Amino acid sequence: MTQTTVLIGGSDQGQILLDASMANRHGLISGATGTGKTVTLQGLAEGFSSIGVPVFVTDIKGDLAGLSQPGKPHSKIDERIKSIGIEGYQQRARPTVLWDVFEKQGLPLRITLSDMGPLLLSNLLELNDTQTGILYACFDLADEDGLLLLDLKDLKSMLNWMADNAKELKSDYGNISSSSVAAIIRKLLVLEQQGADQFFGEPALNLGDIMITDFSGLGLINILDATKLSSQSPRVYAAFLLWFLSELFENLPEVGDADKPRFVCFFDEAHLLFDKSSKALVEKIEQIVRLIRSKGVGIYFVTQSPLDIPEDILGQLGLRIQHALRAFTPKDKKAVNAVAETFRENPKLDIKKEIGLLGIGEALVSSLQTDGTPSIVEKTLLRPPESQIGPVDSKTRQDLIKCSPLYNRYFQDIDRESAFELLKKRAEEKEHQLKQSREQQQLEKQRLAEEKENRPRRSAGRPRQSFAEAMIKSTMRSVGSTLGRRIVRGLLGSLLGK
């Protein structure tokens, strides 16, 4: 089996290489702002693409679209190439597809609410336990009734239906209070204002479309523009990353140990994955990071400090590229000490001291060797990218979007018949039935009124007696009749007796 490697840079000991068979053991790129993390990410993405591995990267600063364009010659780049001893270096572009949740800087990236599920969504909305229970019930009811939850209007319609039918649902799902439903809907409105209405919908992202190579065998580099997403909608950004990891883990088959990964992901501003996330979600991320390597996927976190990553997850990261850290505060000093302790010691390096002295384009690097053990940390001069460093102009970006082979598949809106439409149709049918019922009742009342109007009337004469009057007259007649009979009997008796 041919060994495949990715060049990271060079040190006094020679070139620093990442064995591709170890690339699914994940990695970390960390360092202070302005120390070159983005350029390091760009170089690694190129390296994986060159060996035929598709890549997904999140672009926080808007700089990574330069991967789509060849780089420009520069004396400093030539000097670095010579210093590292890179052979076959040439300025060239990589096959790229640009994505954007807001549909401005790339192809629309969407997922459905059904794909996300209640666990991630409840975390995204910061729901309490009661509200989370109602959300789970909502998804369960939708599944039972065959109602698709694709976008936010589907979910709002379903929640309103549950509130209207809470009495009938109580025996199966417990108390569904209108106040809790209203609270969830208010949070959905806030999420909608952050752009989530564009994020949830169809056509949903198909992983098969991004895990491909081009005709020359280069891995496709997918770039998600997250300039607005991470700053204006950080919870949407975090929810997407969690969904993306879960989707890869759930859908990809096991591949075991391979000579190179099937897919590699770079997540910038990785701390957003863990900030304010529930314990259950952090545990889920840890589980995915630990197990997804068997699916042939490498996960690389990019952040300012290793302390941004939970310790259990940090221990799963094989490649460590540490740019400069400035120890100005106690927290900074703690970070420096933590970094120093995670590296395999090099007798020739004072790691704590070197971390503060590293220049731009330099880093401390340790990777996994073929036997799975970490290499000794080396001070490394990182390889320069072959593609353009920095952003592309708006015209070039729009040309890249429109010329993408995926343009016709994703740059359209699809609105299938889902929960919103079906519940609306049911409500209209119910309203129609109620209207018919009211009309029938009205007709029946009208018929009865007409019958009463056409019924023969009493002739004019004495007015009808009241009940009291009838009783008095009846009594008088009875008394009169009895007295009369007594008188007659008396007369006849006298006559006949004589």
C-alpha positions in Angstrom: 0.0 0.0 0.0 1.5 3.3 -1.1 2.2 5.8 1.7 0.6 9.2 1.3 1.7 12.2 3.2 0.7 15.9 3.7 3.6 18.4 4.0 3.2 20.7 7.0 6.5 22.5 6.9 10.2 22.2 7.8 12.3 22.3 10.9 16.0 21.9 11.7 15.4 18.1 11.6 14.0 18.2 8.1 10.5 18.2 6.6 7.5 17.8 9.0 5.0 15.4 7.4 1.5 14.2 8.4 1.0 10.6 7.5 -2.4 10.5 5.8 -3.2 7.2 7.4 -3.2 9.1 10.7 -5.2 12.1 9.4 -8.5 10.7 10.7 -7.1 11.0 14.3 -8.2 14.7 14.1 -6.2 17.8 15.0 -6.0 21.3 16.5 -4.7 24.5 15.1 -4.5 27.2 17.8 -2.8 30.5 18.5 -3.4 34.2 19.1 -5.1 36.4 16.6 -2.9 37.4 13.7 -0.4 34.6 14.1 -1.3 32.7 10.8 -3.9 30.1 11.7 -5.9 30.8 8.6 -3.0 30.4 6.3 -2.0 27.1 8.1 -5.6 25.9 7.6 -5.4 26.8 3.9 -2.1 24.9 3.4 -3.5 21.8 5.1 -6.7 22.0 3.0 -4.6 22.1 -0.2 -2.5 19.2 1.0 -5.5 17.0 1.6 -7.1 18.0 -1.7 -3.8 17.1 -3.5 -4.0 13.5 -2.3 -7.7 13.2 -3.4 -9.4 13.9 0.0 -12.5 16.2 -0.1 -12.5 19.0 2.4 -15.1 21.1 4.2 -13.9 24.4 5.8 -15.8 27.2 7.6 -14.5 30.6 6.6 -14.9 33.1 9.5 -12.9 36.0 8.0 -13.8 35.6 4.3 -10.2 34.8 3.3 -10.4 31.2 2.2 -12.1 31.7 -1.2 -8.6 32.4 -2.4 -8.2 28.6 -2.6 -10.1 28.9 -5.9 -7.4 31.0 -7.5 -3.7 30.4 -8.2 -1.2 32.2 -5.9 1.1 35.0 -7.0 4.9 34.8 -7.0 6.7 36.6 -4.1 10.2 36.7 -2.9 9.4 35.7 0.6 7.5 32.7 -0.7 10.4 31.7 -2.8 12.7 32.0 0.2 10.4 29.8 2.3 10.1 27.1 -0.4 13.9 27.0 -0.5 14.3 26.9 3.3 11.8 24.0 3.6 13.1 22.2 0.6 9.8 21.8 -1.2 10.0 20.1 -4.6 7.3 20.5 -7.3 5.8 23.7 -5.8 3.6 25.6 -8.3 1.1 28.3 -7.9 -2.3 26.7 -8.7 -5.9 26.8 -7.6 -8.0 24.0 -6.1 -11.5 22.9 -7.1 -13.8 24.8 -4.8 -17.6 25.2 -4.1 -18.7 28.2 -2.1 -21.6 27.9 0.4 -23.6 30.5 2.4 -26.6 30.2 4.6 -27.7 33.7 3.6 -27.4 33.0 -0.1 -25.1 36.0 -0.8 -21.6 34.6 -0.8 -22.2 31.1 -2.0 -24.8 28.4 -2.9 -27.6 28.3 -0.3 -26.8 25.9 2.4 -30.0 24.5 4.0 -31.1 21.7 6.2 -34.6 20.7 7.4 -35.9 20.8 10.9 -36.6 17.1 10.7 -32.9 16.5 9.9 -31.8 18.6 12.9 -34.2 16.9 15.4 -35.5 18.1 18.8 -32.2 17.7 20.8 -30.1 20.1 18.7 -33.1 22.4 18.2 -33.9 22.7 21.9 -30.3 23.5 22.6 -30.3 26.1 19.8 -33.5 27.7 21.3 -32.2 27.4 24.9 -35.4 25.8 26.1 -36.1 24.6 29.6 -37.1 21.0 30.4 -40.8 21.6 30.1 -40.4 23.4 26.7 -38.0 20.7 25.5 -40.6 18.0 26.4 -43.2 19.8 24.3 -40.8 20.0 21.4 -40.1 16.3 21.5 -43.9 15.7 21.6 -44.2 17.9 18.6 -41.7 15.9 16.5 -43.3 12.7 17.7 -46.8 13.8 16.7 -45.5 15.0 13.3 -43.9 11.6 12.7 -47.1 9.7 13.7 -49.3 11.9 11.4 -46.8 11.9 8.5 -46.3 15.6 8.7 -43.0 16.9 7.4 -41.2 19.5 9.5 -39.1 21.2 6.9 -38.9 24.9 7.9 -39.9 27.3 10.7 -43.5 27.8 9.5 -44.1 24.1 9.7 -42.9 24.0 13.3 -44.9 27.0 14.3 -48.1 25.5 12.7 -47.5 22.2 14.5 -47.0 23.9 17.9 -50.2 26.0 17.5 -52.1 22.9 16.6 -50.9 21.2 19.7 -52.0 24.2 21.8 -55.5 24.1 20.2 -55.8 20.3 20.9 -54.0 20.2 24.2 -57.1 18.6 26.0 -57.2 15.6 23.6 -53.4 15.2 23.7 -53.1 15.3 27.5 -53.5 11.6 28.1 -50.6 10.7 25.8 -48.3 13.7 26.1 -49.1 15.3 29.4 -50.0 18.9 30.0 -49.3 21.1 27.0 -49.7 24.6 28.3 -50.4 27.5 25.9 -47.9 29.6 27.7 -45.1 27.1 27.1 -46.0 26.8 23.4 -46.1 30.6 23.2 -42.6 30.9 24.7 -41.2 28.4 22.2 -42.8 30.3 19.3 -41.3 33.6 20.6 -37.9 32.0 20.6 -38.5 30.8 17.1 -39.2 34.4 16.0 -35.9 35.5 17.5 -34.1 32.8 15.6 -36.0 33.7 12.4 -34.7 37.3 12.8 -31.1 35.9 12.9 -31.6 34.3 9.5 -32.7 30.8 10.5 -35.7 31.0 8.2 -33.1 30.9 5.3 -31.2 28.1 7.0 -34.1 25.7 7.5 -35.7 24.5 4.3 -35.1 22.6 1.0 -33.2 21.6 -1.0 -31.3 20.3 2.0 -27.5 19.6 1.8 -26.7 16.2 0.5 -23.4 14.9 1.8 -22.8 13.0 -1.4 -22.5 16.2 -3.3 -19.6 17.5 -1.3 -17.6 14.4 -0.7 -16.2 14.1 -4.3 -13.1 14.6 -6.4 -12.7 16.4 -9.7 -11.7 14.9 -13.0 -8.0 15.2 -12.2 -8.4 13.5 -8.8 -8.2 16.6 -6.6 -10.5 16.6 -3.6 -13.3 19.2 -3.7 -12.8 22.0 -1.1 -16.2 23.2 0.2 -16.0 26.6 1.8 -18.9 27.8 4.0 -18.9 31.6 4.4 -19.4 32.1 8.1 -18.5 35.8 8.3 -22.0 36.8 9.3 -23.2 33.5 10.6 -20.6 33.2 13.4 -21.0 36.8 14.5 -24.7 37.5 14.0 -26.1 34.0 14.5 -23.5 32.1 16.6 -26.1 29.6 17.9 -27.2 28.8 14.3 -23.5 28.3 13.4 -23.0 25.9 16.4 -26.2 24.0 15.6 -25.1 23.5 12.0 -21.7 22.2 13.0 -23.3 19.8 15.5 -25.8 18.6 12.9 -23.0 18.2 10.3 -20.9 16.0 12.6 -23.9 14.0 13.6 -25.0 13.5 10.0 -21.5 12.3 9.0 -21.4 9.9 11.9 -24.9 8.5 11.4 -24.7 8.0 7.6 -21.2 7.0 6.6 -20.3 3.3 6.7 -17.4 1.9 8.7 -14.1 1.8 6.7 -11.6 0.8 9.4 -7.9 1.8 8.9 -7.3 3.3 5.4 -4.3 4.8 3.7 -6.0 8.2 3.8 -9.2 9.7 5.2 -12.4 9.8 3.2 -13.3 13.3 4.3 -11.7 16.1 6.3 -13.4 19.0 8.1 -11.9 22.3 9.5 -14.1 24.2 12.0 -12.9 27.7 12.8 -13.9 29.5 16.0 -14.4 26.0 17.4 -15.2 27.4 20.9 -18.7 28.2 19.5 -19.4 24.5 19.5 -19.0 24.3 23.2 -20.0 27.7 24.6 -23.4 27.4 26.4 -23.9 23.9 25.0 -25.7 21.5 27.4 -23.7 18.7 29.0 -25.6 16.2 26.8 -24.5 17.9 23.6 -20.9 18.2 24.7 -20.9 14.4 25.5 -22.4 13.8 22.1 -19.6 15.8 20.4 -17.1 13.9 22.4 -18.6 10.6 21.3 -18.7 11.6 17.6 -15.1 12.8 17.7 -14.0 9.6 19.3 -15.8 7.3 16.9 -16.1 9.1 13.6 -12.5 8.3 12.7 -13.6 4.7 12.0 -15.9 6.3 9.3 -12.8 7.7 7.7 -13.4 11.4 8.7 -10.8 13.7 10.2 -12.0 16.7 12.4 -9.7 19.7 12.8 -10.6 22.5 15.3 -9.2 26.0 14.9 -9.3 28.3 17.9 -7.2 30.8 19.9 -6.5 28.6 22.9 -6.5 24.9 23.5 -8.5 25.7 26.7 -11.4 26.4 24.4 -11.7 22.7 23.8 -13.1 20.3 26.5 -10.4 18.2 28.0 -11.9 14.9 26.9 -12.1 16.0 23.3 -8.7 17.6 23.4 -7.2 14.2 24.3 -8.6 12.8 21.0 -6.7 15.3 18.8 -3.6 13.7 17.2 -2.1 16.6 15.2 -1.2 19.7 17.2 -0.1 22.9 15.4 0.4 25.7 18.0 1.0 29.2 16.8 2.2 32.0 19.2 0.5 32.7 22.4 1.1 35.9 24.4 1.2 35.4 28.2 0.0 38.8 29.3 -2.6 37.6 31.8 -3.0 34.7 34.3 -5.4 33.1 31.9 -2.8 33.4 29.1 -0.1 31.9 31.3 -2.5 29.0 32.2 -3.0 28.4 28.4 0.7 28.4 27.8 1.3 25.8 30.6 -1.6 23.7 29.2 -0.1 23.7 25.7 3.4 22.8 27.0 2.0 19.8 28.9 0.1 18.4 25.9 3.3 18.1 23.7 5.8 15.3 23.8 8.9 17.0 25.1 11.9 17.9 23.0 15.1 18.2 25.0 16.3 20.9 22.6 13.3 23.2 23.0 12.0 25.2 25.9 8.3 24.9 24.9 6.9 27.5 27.3 9.5 30.0 26.1 9.2 29.2 22.4 5.4 29.6 22.4 5.8 33.3 23.1 8.6 33.9 20.6 7.1 32.3 17.5 6.8 34.5 14.5 4.1 34.6 11.8 4.2 31.4 9.8 5.9 29.5 12.6 4.4 27.0 14.9 5.2 24.2 17.3 4.1 20.9 15.6 3.5 17.4 16.8 1.7 14.7 14.8 1.0 11.0 15.2 3.5 8.6 13.9 2.5 5.4 12.1 2.5 3.5 15.3 0.0 5.9 16.8 2.4 7.7 19.2 2.9 11.4 19.1 6.1 12.7 17.5 8.5 15.0 19.4 7.4 18.6 19.2 9.3 20.6 16.6 9.6 24.3 15.9 8.3 24.4 12.3 8.4 26.9 9.4 5.0 26.2 7.8 4.7 25.6 4.1 3.2 28.4 2.0 -0.1 27.8 0.1 0.0 27.3 -3.6 -3.3 29.2 -4.0 -4.1 32.9 -3.4 -3.7 34.1 0.1 -6.7 36.3 1.0 -10.2 36.9 -0.4 -11.5 37.1 -3.9 -13.3 40.1 -5.4 -17.1 40.1 -5.6 -17.2 39.5 -9.4 -14.9 36.5 -9.1 -17.0 35.1 -6.3 -20.3 35.4 -8.2 -18.6 33.8 -11.3 -17.6 30.8 -9.0 -21.1 30.5 -7.7 -22.8 30.5 -11.1 -20.3 28.2 -12.7 -20.6 25.6 -10.0 -21.8 22.3 -11.2 -24.2 22.3 -8.2 -25.7 25.7 -9.0 -28.9 24.3 -10.6 -29.4 21.8 -7.8 -29.2 24.2 -4.9 -29.9 27.7 -6.1 -33.7 27.3 -6.0 -36.4 27.2 -3.5 -38.5 24.1 -2.9 -41.6 24.2 -0.8 -43.1 20.7 -0.6 -46.5 20.0 1.0 -45.5 19.7 4.6 -46.9 20.3 8.1 -47.8 24.0 7.4 -49.8 23.2 4.2 -51.4 20.0 5.6 -52.5 21.6 8.9 -53.8 24.6 7.0 -55.8 22.3 4.7 -57.2 20.4 7.7 -58.2 23.7 9.3 -59.9 24.9 6.1 -61.7 21.6 5.9 -62.8 21.8 9.5 -64.0 25.4 9.0 -65.9 24.3 5.9 -67.6 21.5 7.8 -68.5 23.9 10.6 -69.8 26.4 8.1 -72.0 23.7 6.5 -73.2 22.6 9.9 -74.1 26.2 10.8 -75.9 26.6 7.5 -77.9 23.4 8.1 -78.9 24.6 11.5 -80.0 27.9 10.1 -82.1 26.1 7.4 -83.7 23.9 10.0 -84.6 26.9 12.1 -86.0 28.6 9.0 -88.0 25.5 8.1 -89.5 25.3 11.6 -90.4 28.9 11.6 -92.1 28.5 8.2 -94.1 25.5 9.5 -95.2 27.5 12.5 -96.2 30.4 10.3 -98.3 28.1 8.0 -100.0 26.2 10.8 -103.9 26.9 11.0 -104.8 29.6 13.5 -107.7 29.7 16.1 -110.8 31.8 15.2 -111.3 35.1 16.9 -113.7 34.9 20.0 -113.3 34.6 23.6 -109.7 34.7 24.7 -108.2 31.4 25.9 -108.7 30.8 29.6 -105.7 30.8 31.8 -105.0 27.7 33.8 -106.4 29.3 37.0 -109.6 30.4 35.4 -110.2 26.9 34.0 -109.7 25.4 37.4 -112.2 27.8 39.1 -114.9 27.2 36.4 -114.4 23.5 36.6 -114.8 23.5 40.3 -117.9 25.7 40.1 -119.4 23.4 37.6 -118.6 20.4 39.8 -120.2 22.1 42.9 -123.2 23.2 40.9 -123.8 19.8 39.5 -123.5 18.1 42.9 -125.9 20.5 44.5 -128.4 20.1 41.7 -128.4 16.4 42.0 -129.0 16.6 45.7 -132.1 18.9 45.1 -133.6 16.6 42.5 -133.0 13.5 44.6 -134.7 15.4 47.5 -137.8 16.3 45.4 -138.2 12.8 43.9 -137.7 11.2 47.3 -140.5 13.2 48.8 -142.8 12.5 45.9 -142.1 8.8 45.7 -142.2 8.5 49.5 -145.7 9.8 49.6 
